[in-house]
Amino acid sequence: MDTSDLKQHYSQQFNSELEAIRSHVLAMGGLVEQQLQKGISALSSGESIDAESVVSNDYKVNAFDVEIDEQCTNILALRQPTASDLRLVLTVIKTTADLERIGDEAKRVARMAIRAAAGDHGRNLFGQIAHLGTQVQQMLHQALDAFARMDVDAAIHVAHEDVNIDREYENVMRQSMTYMMEDPRSIPNVLDLIWAARALERIGDRCCNISEYVIYFVKGKDVRHTSLDQIRREFG
């Protein structure tokens, strides 16, 4: 085998390794989506079976996190990637970390669903929180799609959706405060629902982070702590 053949073989193997970690991130994302869907379903239906499943299966999300982190560490140590390859590995590491935290937030939603199902107060808020949950589910799906296609326009759209999530969360908080003032007996149950809504709002923030990592990979610029208007002007 001459030197050119050796380089081609090395390049093909490296590309396969990079593609493998991307595929594992998407598989992890699919699992996290499923966890979130079950948690929201349990919250809106008052059934605890799905919620208990989310709690018991969180270890699978954590296992993905550890596996992908090890793969990235090996690539950094053995391949010493540069330029776009290095940006891809860093993007994967950061995305995986946010997906693991989204999994934690989905577990928190599930736990609050179990506690809320045992109470008699605050059920009027379930519909509002379920609507917030649906929006967050869509945002997570869009963020993963942007990652899969490394699509900057789709990533910017995800960042824009976070504004709507924050607005919906504020509406839930106002309604919750009103509900507790009108019926102090509802306070323990409503607080559980507030924590669930807060977890959903945090998931929106994590999805926004993933969209920023996509922009970083494609454009080579860190847009964290950059306003949405500025991102649109520069990359939209």
Sequence and secondary structure as in RCSB ss.txt:
>XXXX:A:sequence
MDTSDLKQHYSQQFNSELEAIRSHVLAMGGLVEQQLQKGISALSSGESIDAESVVSNDYKVNAFDVEIDEQCTNI
LALRQPTASDLRLVLTVIKTTADLERIGDEAKRVARMAIRAAAGDHGRNLFGQIAHLGTQVQQMLHQALDAFARM
DVDAAIHVAHEDVNIDREYENVMRQSMTYMMEDPRSIPNVLDLIWAARALERIGDRCCNISEYVIYFVKGKDVRH
TSLDQIRREFG
>XXXX:A:secstr
  HHHHHHHHHHHHHHHHHHHHHHHHHHHHHHHHHHHHHHHHHHH  SHHHHHHHHHHHHHHHHHHHHHHHHHHH
HHHT   HHHHHHHHHHHHHHHHHHHHHHHHHHHHHHHHHHHT SS GGGHHHHHHHHHHHHHHHHHHHHHHHHT
 HHHHHHHHHHHHHHHHHHHHHHHHHHHHHHH GGGHHHHHHHHHHHHHHHHHHHHHHHHHHHHHHHHH    TT
  HHHHHHHH 
